[in-house]
Amino acid sequence: MFRRILVPLKFSTSSLQAARKASELAGVHAARLILFHAVDYRCIGRESEAECANACSKAAERFEKEIRSGLAPDVDVEFLCYPADPAMEACRLARSTNVDLIVIGGHQPSGHPLGRVDYTGMTIMEKAPCAVLLFPLFEEPTEPLPGAMTGPSGDSETE
């Protein structure tokens, strides 16, 4: 049973899908859902604190407009945003808030058996203090892959 689920959120298609799937899991387990968006930590010291705060405010507005309505309605959701290294902060946040599960999105290019995970995702999987669940984003093929078998209609066949 999960009590707290964390989703590092980049506002990419794959991370939005991961957030939706995590909200479904949170609903089933009556878990708290924490979505974390890291503003580029390099803005600390180089830019004013007001600019960092403005970036976080824009991210919070975007979360409310684009994401909240797509989450399970009965789930306790917390959105966090501040300057940080996304991978390391997700792991630190998971540790400090006793997260049971981190949910990340990945890309599943057509014809590739394994999903692609970026540096942030790989770091989270390597350093997370809890289980990590990867939801691949399947991309629709636009044309058959070289060497792919095709059926009579020209559609790719699967084994």
Secondary structure as UniProt FT lines:
FT   STRAND          4..8
FT   HELIX           13..29
FT   STRAND          32..40
FT   TURN            41..42
FT   HELIX           43..46
FT   HELIX           49..62
FT   HELIX           63..67
FT   HELIX           68..70
FT   TURN            73..74
FT   STRAND          76..84
FT   HELIX           86..96
FT   TURN            97..98
FT   STRAND          101..108
FT   TURN            110..111
FT   HELIX           119..127
FT   STRAND          131..138
FT   TURN            146..147
FT   TURN            152..153
//
